[in-house]
């Protein structure tokens, strides 16, 4: 005599339980991914707003420059502008150049790198791979966060004249 006995699996051994666990884990991973992505986007937005505010502040330096009187010594004027910029932006290199249309060059008369005053030098318009030349020829500001972004404007990066290469660059035609 035999009696057929069927032993049903425990609930945690059923296919429905495995499907529920799989969906729960998958849903949790997707939710975690979306939460993290939202946090990254919010941080990116906050950083962009900070850069925008600082850039607007830098652009206001043109007004500061116009407010300087002509009775000041040119070196003193450069130093005042330099201090105004450094108060707003953490920068290692600061320079002021003047366009000389007759010789088609940009004379950088004031350059400070890592707090040390540098000798004057110039760029010619033939040096089209220089951000300063691009800024003047296009009559637009050039603001980048990485060297890769600079390549989008100048094509290739010219060797630096002195000091260390920089990542973030701000050139303003005033």
QUIJOMO-V661792 format. One record per backbone hydrogen bond with DSSP energy under -0.5 kcal/mol. CO is the residue of the C=O (numbers start at 1). NH is the residue of the N-H. Records with the same first field share a line. If there is no record, write none. Layout:
CO->NH / NH
This chain:
2->4
5->7
6->8
10->13
11->14
14->18
15->19
16->20
17->21
18->22
19->23
20->24
21->25
22->26
23->27
24->28
25->29
26->30
27->31
28->32
29->33
30->34
31->35
32->36
33->37
34->38
35->39
36->40
37->41
38->42
39->43
40->44
41->45
42->46
43->47
44->48
45->49
46->50
47->51
48->52
49->53
50->54
51->55
52->56
53->57
54->58
55->59
56->60
58->61
59->62
60->63 / 64
61->65
62->66
63->67
64->68
65->68
69->72
73->77
74->78
75->79
76->80
77->81
78->82
79->83
80->84
81->85
82->86
83->87
84->88
85->88 / 89
89->91
92->114
94->112
96->109 / 110
98->107
99->101
100->104 / 105
104->125
105->100 / 107
106->108 / 123
107->98 / 109
108->121
110->96
111->118
112->94
113->116
115->117
116->113
118->111
121->108
123->106
124->127
126->128
127->130
129->158
130->134
131->135
132->136
133->137
134->138
135->139 / 140
141->143
142->171
144->169
146->150
147->151
148->152
149->152 / 153
150->153 / 154
151->155
154->156
156->158
169->144
171->142
172->174
